């Protein structure tokens, strides 16, 4: 599991989280609400937990 903090504009955060959710390699869980950053009116922050999906790999013989 990875605990990730994403910072950026609201649109950039939404765009990035959609990319992660569509990727078959990851499970995106426990995403927080978009929070304000005290030092900036423009940028926001989100915390999320990302898990690597378990894949069943079949090894082909030579």
C-alpha positions as CSV (number, residue, x, y, z in Angstrom):
1,X,0.0,0.0,0.0
2,X,1.1,3.5,-0.8
3,X,-0.1,6.6,1.1
4,X,-0.1,9.5,-1.3
5,X,-0.5,13.2,-0.9
6,X,-1.6,14.9,-4.1
7,X,-1.3,18.7,-4.4
8,X,-2.4,21.0,-7.2
9,X,-5.4,22.8,-8.5
10,X,-8.8,21.1,-8.2
11,X,-8.9,20.2,-11.9
12,X,-5.4,18.7,-11.8
13,X,-6.2,16.6,-8.7
14,X,-9.4,15.3,-10.2
15,X,-7.7,14.6,-13.5
16,X,-4.9,12.6,-11.9
17,X,-7.1,10.6,-9.6
18,X,-9.3,9.6,-12.6
19,X,-6.2,8.4,-14.4
20,X,-5.2,6.3,-11.4
21,X,-8.7,4.8,-11.0
22,X,-8.8,3.8,-14.7
23,X,-5.4,2.1,-14.5
24,X,-5.8,-1.7,-14.1
25,X,-2.7,-2.0,-12.1
26,X,-4.0,0.0,-9.1
27,X,-6.9,0.1,-6.6
28,X,-7.5,3.6,-5.3
29,X,-9.1,3.5,-1.9
30,X,-9.8,5.9,1.0
31,X,-9.5,9.2,-0.9
32,X,-10.1,12.2,1.3
33,X,-12.1,15.3,0.4
34,X,-10.2,18.2,-1.3
35,X,-8.7,20.3,1.4
36,X,-7.4,23.9,1.3
37,X,-3.8,24.7,1.9
38,X,-3.3,27.5,4.4
39,X,-0.5,29.2,2.4
40,X,-2.3,29.1,-1.0
41,X,-5.7,30.0,-2.3
42,X,-5.1,28.3,-5.6
43,X,-3.7,24.9,-4.7
44,X,-5.5,22.2,-2.8
45,X,-4.5,18.8,-1.2
46,X,-5.9,15.3,-1.2
47,X,-4.7,12.2,0.6
48,X,-5.3,8.7,-0.8
49,X,-4.3,5.1,-0.3
50,X,-3.3,3.2,-3.4
51,X,-2.9,-0.6,-3.5
52,X,-1.2,-2.7,-6.2
53,X,-3.7,-5.1,-7.7
54,X,-2.9,-8.7,-7.4
55,X,-2.5,-10.2,-10.8
56,X,-2.3,-13.9,-11.7
57,X,0.5,-14.3,-14.2
58,X,0.9,-17.3,-16.3
59,X,4.5,-18.1,-17.3
60,X,4.8,-19.5,-20.8
61,X,7.2,-22.3,-21.4
62,X,10.0,-21.9,-24.0
